[in-house]
């Protein structure tokens, strides 16, 4: 039986990279975008969640990323 690790790895990588404030924050305080400020807000969480949903949908459904391993 082989396991498909593609969705797990894509979801984890995107979750880390799209954490509000880590690499960038949309919307930022007083600006549209800030990089590496390590702050967050409710609006920022909502925007990053929508970006996460769109990108993970593209990777998992449209492109179909699969990484199979044999157990």
Backbone torsions as a table, in degrees:
resi	resn	phi	psi	omega
1	UNK	NA	130.9	179.8
2	UNK	-106.3	145.2	179.6
3	UNK	-102.7	143.9	178.6
4	UNK	-101.2	106.2	-177.8
5	UNK	-94.4	-2.2	-179.2
6	UNK	-56.9	-53.8	-179.9
7	UNK	-62.0	-35.7	180.0
8	UNK	-66.0	-47.2	-178.8
9	UNK	-67.9	-41.0	179.1
10	UNK	-64.6	-45.1	-179.0
11	UNK	-63.6	-42.6	-179.8
12	UNK	-66.2	-45.1	179.8
13	UNK	-62.4	-45.5	179.5
14	UNK	-66.5	-37.1	179.1
15	UNK	-61.5	-43.7	179.8
16	UNK	-68.8	-46.9	-176.7
17	UNK	-68.9	-30.9	-177.5
18	UNK	-98.9	18.1	173.5
19	UNK	-66.1	124.6	-177.2
20	UNK	-56.9	127.9	176.7
21	UNK	93.6	-17.3	-178.3
22	UNK	-70.1	-63.9	175.4
23	UNK	-95.6	-43.2	-179.9
24	UNK	-154.7	165.0	177.1
25	UNK	-136.9	127.2	176.8
26	UNK	-127.2	126.5	-18.0
27	UNK	-75.1	149.8	179.6
28	UNK	-99.1	173.3	178.3
29	UNK	-74.8	109.7	177.5
30	UNK	84.0	-10.3	179.8
31	UNK	-133.4	169.9	176.7
32	UNK	-77.5	-41.3	-178.3
33	UNK	-143.5	140.5	173.0
34	UNK	-129.9	152.1	-179.0
35	UNK	-112.9	128.8	172.8
36	UNK	61.6	37.0	-177.5
37	UNK	-89.8	-12.6	177.7
38	UNK	57.8	27.1	173.9
39	UNK	-116.1	164.9	178.8
40	UNK	-150.3	165.9	176.9
41	UNK	-149.2	171.5	179.2
42	UNK	-62.0	-42.7	179.0
43	UNK	-65.1	-38.9	179.1
44	UNK	-65.2	-41.4	178.0
45	UNK	-61.7	-42.8	179.6
46	UNK	-64.3	-45.0	-179.8
47	UNK	-64.3	-44.7	-179.8
48	UNK	-66.3	-34.1	176.7
49	UNK	-65.6	-40.2	177.8
50	UNK	-66.8	-40.9	176.2
51	UNK	-63.1	-44.1	179.1
52	UNK	-58.4	-47.3	-179.8
53	UNK	-60.7	-43.9	179.7
54	UNK	-65.2	-44.2	-177.8
55	UNK	-70.7	-41.2	180.0
56	UNK	-68.4	-32.6	175.6
57	UNK	-64.7	-42.2	178.0
58	UNK	-62.6	-48.2	-177.1
59	UNK	-66.5	-41.4	-172.9
60	UNK	-89.0	-33.6	-176.3
61	UNK	-101.0	-51.6	-175.8
62	UNK	-72.8	-47.8	-178.3
63	UNK	-86.5	-38.0	178.7
64	UNK	75.2	58.8	179.5
65	UNK	-71.0	124.7	178.1
66	UNK	-136.8	135.1	174.2
67	UNK	-128.7	107.5	-176.3
68	UNK	-97.7	138.6	174.6
69	UNK	-126.8	148.0	176.2
70	UNK	-97.3	133.3	179.4
71	UNK	-93.0	NA	NA
